[in-house]
Amino acid sequence: MPGCVPPRSRGDGAYRGPGMLHHLLAGPSGSTATVVAGAGSTPSTLNSDKSNTYDNNVVQRIIGAKAGRPASTAVRGPAEALAPAVQQVEIDEGSEGQRLDNFLIKLLKGVPKTHVYRVIRSGEVRVNKGRAAADTRLAIGDLVRVPPVRMADPSAVPPAPAREFPVVFEDEHLMAVNKPAGVAVHGGSGVSSGVIEQLRQARPTAKFLELVHRLDKETSGLLLIAKKRSALVALQDQFRSRETGKTYAALVVGAWPASRKVIDVALHKFLTGEGERRVRAVDEDNEDGRRSITLVRIAQAYAGFTLLDVTIKTGRTHQIRVHLAHEGHPIAGDEKYGDFAVNKALARGEAVKGVRFERMFLHARRLRFEHPASGEAIELEAPLPAECSSFLQTLPS
């Protein structure tokens, strides 16, 4: 699941959402107002329990106002140029709170991530003269020893293509896009570029654009991007403290039992012998496991499949995919944890006669969070992609 990503300098841009954003924000504090994105759509207040889950409108719900978060000072981190000798880098406000691995990945641009993790594990990287793990959080004044590393040849890396993505919401602090399946959120691990690099290329005048969280490459749906450092810090704090609400649409293989509503199974992340990142379910007393909670509700039952509304209370890597597979109902099209025979039949048009489905059916459809500047509670929704909604229409009930 999603994790927090290190800041990188880019910046502000004007609203570029689909159509006009109709602001209906009149009323006293605590009142409910609605914003509907999409030309020609009709504003309507969204009730999460009663609304049409897969409505064609993209709806933002603002649920009253709270006190705004104080803006943090936007101070630049260490210089991006890499010296050939050992560096001693003091952490300032611009890098406070970052994980050590993310800080180094940003600092050592052009160095493969595998090498960054290798020098951390070897102890060549030190924090305040001591060894530190990759997930160590850095504080102001920490002194990080960075060893000499070999840089990749910048000329060998092709520039990311400029690309805009469907905008669900945007203001001067943040933007939310509807990410298509098959596109990584960022480059690395054999991927030359992702959403963030392509968006920066499309907006060359932007001073700050940075991922707030992650989605798997195969997952479509809502993705938040900060346009100011203060917004990035505030939003990442919300994700870390589980103050956000994240709901997904998942089509699973088989008939999901109506009684199964809560999955509370620990997960363990590991690397295979080939270096592939995987996650498995483990017993709760396993010292390597991390408690993970997923809430499941049946949205629609079909012959051979079930459409689920899935809300995660923890944000572990591949949490939904592993939890559903562990229950014996993997996500349709999941090439890593799924039913490979069913996936092959779907791709060949054999599972549903004459209809091919060639992606993982997992879509981040709803996201709730507190606006980093105003403190307003915001709820965003993104409709199912056309290939998913079309496939559902072919399934017999």
N, C-alpha and C positions, 0 to 999 in steps of 0.2 A: 504494500500500500504505500501510500504517499508518504514522503518525508519532506523535510524542509531543505531548501537549496540555498547556496551562498549568493550574496548580492553581487551584481555586476552593474557597472554604470551605464545607464541609458536614460530615457526620460519621458517628459510629458507630451501629450498629443491631444488634439481635439476629438470630440466624440465621433466615432465612426460606426455606430451601431446600425442594424438593419432597419431602415425607415426612421420614423420620428419616434422619440421617447416621450410619451405623454405624461407629464408630471401632474399628479392630482394630490398635492401634499397639504392642502388646507386642513386646518383643524388643530385643536390643542394637543399638547404633548400627551402621549398615551393613546391617541386615536390611531385607527388603521387607515392606511392609504395604499393605493395600488399604482404601479407603473407597468404598462404593457409595452413590450418591444415588438415592433413589426408593423409595417404599413398596413393600414386598413383594418387593424384588429380592434376589438371593442374592449375597453378597460373593464376589468371585473375583479372583485376581491377574491383572493384564493384561499379556500379552506382546505388544508392539507388532507383532512379526513374525508371530505366529500367531493373534492374536485376530480375531474377526469384526469387520471394519471398521465395519459398520453395525449393531452390536448395539443393541437397544432400551434397554439400561441406559446410564446416564451414569456413567463410572468415573473415579475419581481414584486415581492410583497414587503412593504416597510411597516413594521409592527411597532409604531410608537418610537419615541426617542429616549435615549439615555445620555448620561454625561459623556462627552467625547474623551478619548484618550489623549494624553499630552503628546505632542509631536516630539520625536527624538531629533537631536541635532545630526544633520547629515554630514558626517566627517569622513573623509576618504580614508581607506585602509592603507597598508603599505604599498610602496611603488610596485608596479606590475613587472618592471624589468628584472630579469633574473641575473644575479651576479654569479660568476663562475666559481667563487669560493663560498665557504660557509657563511650563511646570513644569520644575524641575530635580530629578529623582528619583534618589536614591542606592540602589543595589541592596543588599539585605540577604540574610540566609540563606534567607529565604522565597522569594526569586526567583532565587537562584543557579542557574546551569546552564540557565535557560530560553532559548529562542530569542527574539530581539528582537521578531519579529512576534507570537509568542504572548503575550509579556509585555505588549505594547501592546494587544492584543485584550482581555486581561483588565482592564487598567487603564482603557481607554476604552470601558467598557460603553455600548452604545447607538450607537456609531459603526460604520457599515458597514465590513466587512473590506476592501472595495475602496478605501475612503478611507484606511484604515490603511496599506495597501501603497503607496498613492500618495504619502503624506507620507514614507514611508521612501525610496522611489525618488527623490523630489525633493531629498533631503538635508536636509529640515527637521528630521528626527529625527537627533540626534547622540549618539554614545557617546564620552565623554571628549573632547569637542570635535571629534571627527572623524566623517566619514560612515561608515555601517555598513550592511551588507546585512541582509536580512530573517532570514537563518539564522545571524546572529552570536550566539554563546553569551555570556550575561552572567555576570560574576563579581562576587563581593562587593566593594563599594566603587566599582564602575563608576558614573559619573554620566551619566544619560540625559536629554537635552534633549527635551521633548515640546512641540510647538507647540500653539496653540489650535486646537481642532477643533469642528465642529458636531455636536451631539448629536441623536440621533433622539428624537422625542417618545415618552416611555415609555408614555403612555396609548394610543398608537396600536398598541402591540405586545400582542397577546392573550397571556394567561398560558398556559404549557404545560399540557396536560392531565395529571393524575396517572395514572401507569401503572406497574405492576410488570411485570417480565419474568421468564421462567423462570430460576430460580437453579440453577446447576450446583454451585457451591461458595460458601461464605461463612464468614468468621470475623471477628474484630475488626479485622483489618488490610486485608482485600480481599474482593471478591466477583467471581464470574464468572457472566455470564448468557448464555443462548442467544438471541442477537438474531434476530428474524425478518427476512426479506427485506422490502425496501420501507420500512424505517425508518432514517433517518439516525442516526448516532451522536451528532450535536449539531446545533444550529440554525445558520443562516447560509446565504448564497448562495440566497436565496429560500425556504429551509426555516425555518418558524417555530420548531420545536423538534425535538429528537431524543431518543435514549435517556437521555442524562444529565440534560437538563432535566425530562423526564417522571418520571424516577426521583426527582429531588430534590423534585418536587411531591408524589410519593407518600409520601416520607419527610421530612416537614417538620421533625422533631426531629434529623435527621442533621446533624452539624456539618461533615462533610467527605465529599464524594463527587466523584471526579474520574476521567476517562477515562485509562487507562494507554496505550492505543494506539487505532487506528482500524480500522474495516472500511468498505468501500464500502456505500452505501445498499442496493444490489441484492444484496449478499452476506449470507448468514445465518451464524450460528454463534457460536463462543466469543468473548466480549468481556470483558476485565478492567477492573475499576473499583477504584481505591484508596479506602480509608476512612480512611487517615491519610497525612499528608504524607510521613512517613518511608518508608512503603510505596510511595508514588508515585515518589519519587526513586530508591529501590532498584530497582524494577521497570523504570522507564524507562532506567536505566543498563544493565540486562540487554538490553533491546530494542536500544539503541544499539550495544552491543558484540557483538550477535548471539549471545548466550548462551541465547536461547530457541529452542524448536523449534516450528514452525508447519506443520501439515499440513492440506490442503484436499481435499475431494471435488469433482471437476469432471467434468461430462459434456460431451464435445466432439463436434463433428460429424465423421463419417467414421471410418475404421479407423486408429487410431494405430499407427505402426510400432513393433514390439516393441524394435527396436534403439535407438530414440531415448529415452535415459534422462536425459541431462543437457543443459540448454539454458543456454549461457553467451553471452548476447547483450546488448550495452550498450543502455541505454534513455535516451531524451531526453524530458524533460517540457517542454511548451510550451503557449502559449495561442493559440487560433484567433482569426481576425479578429473573431468574435462574443464573444470573451472566455471561451470554453469551454476548460476544462483537458483536455488530451489528452497521450498518451504514444506515442512511436513507437520502433521498433527502429532502431539505427544501427550503423555499422561500429565496431569496437573502437578505431580510431585517431581517431574523431570526438571533438573536444575538448569537445563538449557532452554526450557520452554518459557514463553511469555504469555500471560493470560490474554485471551482474545475473545471478544464478545460480538456476536452478529445476531441481529433481529430479523426474522423472516415473516413475510405475510404473503399469502397467495393472492395474486392479482387476477389470474385467469388460468383455468385448467384446459388443456388441449389433449387430444389423443396422442400419447407418447411423449408429451412435453408439459411443463408447467411454467408459466410466467410468474416470477416472484418480484415483490418489492423488498429490497434488502437494505437495511440500515446498519451501519457499523458504529459501534461504541468505542472501538479501539482502531487504530490505523496501522495495522501490521502489513508488511509486504505480502501481497497475494492473498490477503485474509479471506476475502469472499470466495475466491476460486478454490482455495484449499478446504475451507469449512464446508462448502456445498459438496465438493467431491468426497470429503470424509463422511458425509451423511449418505453417500451412495447415489447422489444426484448431481453429477458434474455439469458445468455450464456447457451448453451446446457450442461446439466449435473451439473449445479450449484445447490447444495443441500441447499444452504442458501437463495439465492435470485431468484432462477430459477422457471421455470414452472414444478411443481412436477409431473403432469400427463405425460408431455413429457419425463421428466427424467426417470420415471418408464417404459415408453414404450421403451426408448432407452436401458435401462438395460436389459429388457426382450427380446430384438430383435424384437419388434413389430413396432417401428417407421420406421425402414428400415427392411423389412422382412428378418428374419434369421440372422441379423447382430446385435450383442450386442455392446453397447458402455457404459462403466461404469465409466467414469471420467469426470471432468469438462474440457471443450475444451477451455483452455486459456493457451497460451504458450508465454513466453518472448523470442522473436526471434531475436531482434536486440538491441544492446546497444552501445551508443557512449559516450566517455569520453576523458579527457585529461590525458595522462600518468603522474602519480604523480612525476616522476623523470625527464624524458626527455622533458615533455611538448608537446609531439607529440599527435595529434588527432587520436584516435583509434576507429575503428568501428568493432564490433564483431557480427557475426550472428550464430545462432544455428538452425539446421533443425528441422522440426516438428518431434515429436516422431513417431515411427512406427505405434502405435495404432491410432494416429490422421490421418496420411497420408493415412493409409489403409481404415479408415472409410470414408474419403472424396471420395475415389475412388468408393465406393459403392453407393454414393448419385447421383440420377438422376439430370441433369441440368434443 
